[in-house]
Amino acid sequence: QQPVQSPQAVILREGEDAVINCSSSKALYSVHWYRQKHGEAPVFLMILLKGGEQKGHDKISASFNEKKQQSSLYLTASQLSYSGTYFCGTDAGLSDYKLSFGAGTTVTVRA
Amino acid sequence: DVKVTQSSRYLVKRTGEKVFLECVQDMDHENMFWYRQDPGLGLRLIYFSYDVKMKEKGDIPEGYSVSREKKERFSLILESASTNQTSMYLCASTNLPGQGDSLGANVLTFGAGSRLTVL
Protein backbone atom coordinates (compact mmCIF):
# COMPACT_ATOMS: atom_id res chain seq x y z
CA GLN A 1 0.00 0.00 0.00
CA GLN A 2 1.37 3.37 -1.04
CA PRO A 3 2.25 5.95 1.62
CA VAL A 4 0.46 9.29 1.46
CA GLN A 5 2.45 12.45 0.81
CA SER A 6 1.50 16.05 1.41
CA PRO A 7 1.44 18.66 0.08
CA GLN A 8 1.20 17.77 -3.62
CA ALA A 9 3.14 20.87 -4.58
CA VAL A 10 4.89 23.80 -2.98
CA ILE A 11 6.40 26.98 -4.38
CA LEU A 12 9.21 28.68 -2.47
CA ARG A 13 11.46 31.65 -2.83
CA GLU A 14 15.16 31.09 -2.27
CA GLY A 15 15.93 30.99 1.43
CA GLU A 16 12.44 29.89 2.52
CA ASP A 17 11.69 26.68 4.37
CA ALA A 18 9.29 23.85 3.58
CA VAL A 19 8.14 20.57 5.10
CA ILE A 20 7.02 17.51 3.18
CA ASN A 21 5.08 14.83 5.03
CA CYS A 22 4.78 11.12 4.41
CA SER A 23 2.46 8.79 6.29
CA SER A 24 1.73 5.09 6.11
CA SER A 25 -1.08 2.88 7.36
CA LYS A 26 1.30 0.05 8.20
CA ALA A 27 4.28 -0.41 10.51
CA LEU A 28 7.51 0.70 8.91
CA TYR A 29 11.10 -0.41 9.08
CA SER A 30 12.56 2.39 7.03
CA VAL A 31 11.57 5.53 5.18
CA HIS A 32 13.53 6.66 2.12
CA TRP A 33 13.51 10.05 0.45
CA TYR A 34 14.36 10.51 -3.23
CA ARG A 35 14.41 13.58 -5.44
CA GLN A 36 13.74 13.57 -9.16
CA LYS A 37 14.65 16.50 -11.35
CA HIS A 38 12.78 16.98 -14.60
CA GLY A 39 13.79 14.37 -17.17
CA GLU A 40 16.17 12.60 -14.82
CA ALA A 41 16.19 9.48 -12.66
CA PRO A 42 15.13 9.70 -9.02
CA VAL A 43 18.18 10.07 -6.80
CA PHE A 44 18.51 8.84 -3.23
CA LEU A 45 18.64 11.61 -0.61
CA MET A 46 18.17 10.13 2.80
CA ILE A 47 17.09 7.10 4.74
CA LEU A 48 15.58 6.85 8.21
CA LEU A 49 15.64 3.51 9.93
CA LYS A 50 13.49 2.19 12.72
CA GLY A 51 15.38 2.83 15.91
CA GLY A 52 16.39 6.35 15.08
CA GLU A 53 19.32 6.14 12.70
CA GLN A 54 19.45 8.90 10.14
CA LYS A 55 21.78 9.03 7.20
CA GLY A 56 22.09 10.89 3.93
CA HIS A 57 22.00 14.41 2.68
CA ASP A 58 23.47 17.03 5.03
CA LYS A 59 21.68 20.06 3.60
CA ILE A 60 18.22 18.53 4.01
CA SER A 61 17.01 16.87 7.19
CA ALA A 62 14.25 14.46 8.07
CA SER A 63 12.46 12.91 11.00
CA PHE A 64 10.77 9.56 11.49
CA ASN A 65 8.01 9.01 14.02
CA GLU A 66 7.72 5.22 14.25
CA LYS A 67 4.65 5.29 16.48
CA LYS A 68 2.69 7.44 14.07
CA GLN A 69 4.25 5.78 11.01
CA GLN A 70 5.12 9.19 9.65
CA SER A 71 8.15 10.93 8.27
CA SER A 72 8.83 14.56 7.43
CA LEU A 73 11.46 16.03 5.14
CA TYR A 74 12.68 19.51 6.00
CA LEU A 75 14.00 21.83 3.33
CA THR A 76 15.75 24.64 5.16
CA ALA A 77 16.94 27.85 3.52
CA SER A 78 15.98 26.45 0.15
CA GLN A 79 18.21 26.85 -2.89
CA LEU A 80 17.32 26.81 -6.57
CA SER A 81 18.86 23.34 -6.77
CA TYR A 82 16.20 22.01 -4.41
CA SER A 83 13.59 22.17 -7.16
CA GLY A 84 12.24 18.79 -8.21
CA THR A 85 9.78 16.15 -7.20
CA TYR A 86 10.35 14.49 -3.84
CA PHE A 87 9.19 10.95 -3.20
CA CYS A 88 9.07 9.03 0.04
CA GLY A 89 9.46 5.27 -0.11
CA THR A 90 8.63 2.86 2.68
CA ASP A 91 9.26 -0.77 3.50
CA ALA A 92 8.19 -3.04 6.29
CA GLY A 93 11.45 -4.77 7.14
CA LEU A 94 14.86 -6.00 6.09
CA SER A 95 13.35 -9.00 4.37
CA ASP A 96 10.88 -6.79 2.53
CA TYR A 97 12.94 -5.94 -0.51
CA LYS A 98 10.52 -3.64 -2.19
CA LEU A 99 9.75 0.00 -1.57
CA SER A 100 6.30 1.51 -1.89
CA PHE A 101 6.38 5.13 -2.99
CA GLY A 102 4.12 8.07 -2.39
CA ALA A 103 2.64 10.16 -5.20
CA GLY A 104 5.36 12.78 -4.87
CA THR A 105 5.63 16.45 -3.89
CA THR A 106 6.72 18.92 -6.54
CA VAL A 107 8.93 21.66 -5.13
CA THR A 108 9.62 24.79 -7.13
CA VAL A 109 12.20 27.22 -5.78
CA ARG A 110 12.26 30.65 -7.39
CA ALA A 111 14.92 33.32 -7.22
CA ASP B 1 29.17 4.76 -9.36
CA VAL B 2 26.41 2.25 -9.83
CA LYS B 3 24.88 2.50 -13.23
CA VAL B 4 21.47 1.34 -14.24
CA THR B 5 21.00 1.61 -17.97
CA GLN B 6 17.69 1.48 -19.77
CA SER B 7 18.39 0.97 -23.43
CA SER B 8 15.35 2.80 -24.82
CA ARG B 9 14.56 6.32 -23.59
CA TYR B 10 11.55 6.82 -25.88
CA LEU B 11 9.37 4.26 -27.63
CA VAL B 12 6.19 4.56 -29.66
CA LYS B 13 4.24 1.36 -30.21
CA ARG B 14 0.85 0.38 -31.56
CA THR B 15 -1.92 -1.30 -29.62
CA GLY B 16 -1.43 -5.06 -29.57
CA GLU B 17 2.31 -4.99 -30.20
CA LYS B 18 4.70 -6.92 -27.96
CA VAL B 19 7.08 -4.55 -26.21
CA PHE B 20 10.40 -5.28 -24.52
CA LEU B 21 11.98 -2.82 -22.10
CA GLU B 22 15.55 -3.69 -21.19
CA CYS B 23 17.48 -2.79 -18.06
CA VAL B 24 21.11 -3.54 -17.24
CA GLN B 25 23.01 -2.78 -14.04
CA ASP B 26 26.77 -2.99 -13.67
CA MET B 27 27.34 -3.38 -9.92
CA ASP B 28 26.38 -6.99 -9.29
CA HIS B 29 23.21 -6.05 -7.41
CA GLU B 30 20.96 -8.85 -6.27
CA ASN B 31 17.60 -7.12 -6.52
CA MET B 32 16.05 -5.45 -9.52
CA PHE B 33 12.73 -3.69 -9.91
CA TRP B 34 10.39 -2.26 -12.50
CA TYR B 35 8.26 0.72 -11.54
CA ARG B 36 5.72 2.66 -13.51
CA GLN B 37 5.52 6.44 -12.99
CA ASP B 38 2.33 8.39 -13.70
CA PRO B 39 1.44 11.97 -12.71
CA GLY B 40 -0.41 12.07 -9.41
CA LEU B 41 0.20 8.39 -8.76
CA GLY B 42 3.93 8.39 -8.12
CA LEU B 43 5.94 5.23 -8.58
CA ARG B 44 4.08 1.95 -8.59
CA LEU B 45 5.85 -1.39 -8.46
CA ILE B 46 5.14 -3.75 -11.35
CA TYR B 47 7.52 -6.65 -10.72
CA PHE B 48 10.76 -7.31 -8.91
CA SER B 49 13.42 -9.98 -8.84
CA TYR B 50 15.75 -10.94 -6.03
CA ASP B 51 17.78 -13.51 -7.97
CA VAL B 52 18.34 -14.88 -11.43
CA LYS B 53 15.21 -16.56 -12.79
CA MET B 54 13.25 -15.42 -9.71
CA LYS B 55 10.44 -12.92 -9.95
CA GLU B 56 7.67 -11.63 -7.78
CA LYS B 57 4.61 -9.56 -8.56
CA GLY B 58 4.43 -6.04 -7.32
CA ASP B 59 1.32 -3.94 -6.90
CA ILE B 60 0.28 -3.66 -10.56
CA PRO B 61 1.52 -6.73 -12.49
CA GLU B 62 -1.49 -7.15 -14.77
CA GLY B 63 -0.57 -6.90 -18.44
CA TYR B 64 3.14 -7.28 -17.77
CA SER B 65 5.70 -10.04 -17.42
CA VAL B 66 9.42 -10.04 -16.70
CA SER B 67 12.52 -12.02 -17.46
CA ARG B 68 15.78 -12.29 -15.56
CA GLU B 69 18.09 -14.74 -17.26
CA LYS B 70 21.29 -13.04 -16.09
CA LYS B 71 22.02 -11.24 -12.84
CA GLU B 72 22.71 -7.90 -14.52
CA ARG B 73 19.71 -7.83 -16.83
CA PHE B 74 16.01 -7.45 -16.04
CA SER B 75 13.49 -7.15 -18.86
CA LEU B 76 9.92 -5.92 -18.71
CA ILE B 77 7.58 -7.37 -21.32
CA LEU B 78 4.23 -6.05 -22.42
CA GLU B 79 2.67 -9.04 -24.19
CA SER B 80 0.02 -6.98 -25.97
CA ALA B 81 0.44 -3.25 -25.44
CA SER B 82 -2.61 -1.18 -24.67
CA THR B 83 -3.11 2.59 -24.55
CA ASN B 84 -3.44 2.54 -20.76
CA GLN B 85 0.14 1.31 -20.58
CA THR B 86 1.39 4.62 -21.93
CA SER B 87 3.69 5.74 -19.15
CA MET B 88 7.23 6.29 -17.89
CA TYR B 89 8.88 3.04 -16.83
CA LEU B 90 11.73 3.10 -14.33
CA CYS B 91 14.12 0.27 -13.59
CA ALA B 92 16.03 0.16 -10.31
CA SER B 93 18.47 -2.09 -8.51
CA THR B 94 19.79 -2.54 -5.00
CA ASN B 95 22.11 -4.70 -3.00
CA LEU B 96 20.96 -6.87 -0.18
CA PRO B 97 20.75 -4.98 3.13
CA GLY B 98 24.10 -4.85 4.86
CA GLN B 99 26.09 -5.32 1.69
CA GLY B 100 28.26 -2.76 0.00
CA ASP B 101 26.89 0.74 0.21
CA SER B 102 23.35 -0.27 0.95
CA LEU B 103 23.29 1.76 4.20
CA GLY B 104 21.61 -1.11 5.96
CA ALA B 105 18.48 -1.07 3.84
CA ASN B 106 17.21 -1.22 0.31
CA VAL B 107 18.61 1.97 -1.22
CA LEU B 108 17.59 2.04 -4.86
CA THR B 109 19.59 3.22 -7.85
CA PHE B 110 17.31 4.12 -10.73
CA GLY B 111 17.77 4.18 -14.45
CA ALA B 112 16.86 7.29 -16.42
CA GLY B 113 13.55 5.81 -17.52
CA SER B 114 11.83 4.63 -20.69
CA ARG B 115 8.89 6.69 -21.87
CA LEU B 116 6.47 4.46 -23.72
CA THR B 117 3.62 5.77 -25.84
CA VAL B 118 1.05 3.25 -27.09
CA LEU B 119 -1.12 4.48 -29.96
Chai-1 contact restraints between the chains, C-beta under 6 A:
chainA,res_idxA,chainB,res_idxB,connection_type,confidence,min_distance_angstrom,max_distance_angstrom,comment,restraint_id
A,S30,B,A105,contact,1.0,0.0,6.0,A-B,restraint_1
A,A41,B,F110,contact,1.0,0.0,6.0,A-B,restraint_2
A,A41,B,G111,contact,1.0,0.0,6.0,A-B,restraint_3
A,A41,B,A112,contact,1.0,0.0,6.0,A-B,restraint_4
A,P42,B,F110,contact,1.0,0.0,6.0,A-B,restraint_5
A,F44,B,V107,contact,1.0,0.0,6.0,A-B,restraint_6
A,I47,B,L103,contact,1.0,0.0,6.0,A-B,restraint_7
A,I47,B,A105,contact,1.0,0.0,6.0,A-B,restraint_8
A,K55,B,L103,contact,1.0,0.0,6.0,A-B,restraint_9
A,L94,B,P97,contact,1.0,0.0,6.0,A-B,restraint_10
A,Y97,B,N31,contact,1.0,0.0,6.0,A-B,restraint_11
A,Y97,B,Y50,contact,1.0,0.0,6.0,A-B,restraint_12
A,Y97,B,N106,contact,1.0,0.0,6.0,A-B,restraint_13
A,K98,B,L45,contact,1.0,0.0,6.0,A-B,restraint_14
A,K98,B,F48,contact,1.0,0.0,6.0,A-B,restraint_15
A,F101,B,G42,contact,1.0,0.0,6.0,A-B,restraint_16
A,F101,B,L43,contact,1.0,0.0,6.0,A-B,restraint_17
A,G102,B,G42,contact,1.0,0.0,6.0,A-B,restraint_18
A,A103,B,G40,contact,1.0,0.0,6.0,A-B,restraint_19
A,A103,B,L41,contact,1.0,0.0,6.0,A-B,restraint_20
A,A103,B,G42,contact,1.0,0.0,6.0,A-B,restraint_21
A,G104,B,G42,contact,1.0,0.0,6.0,A-B,restraint_22
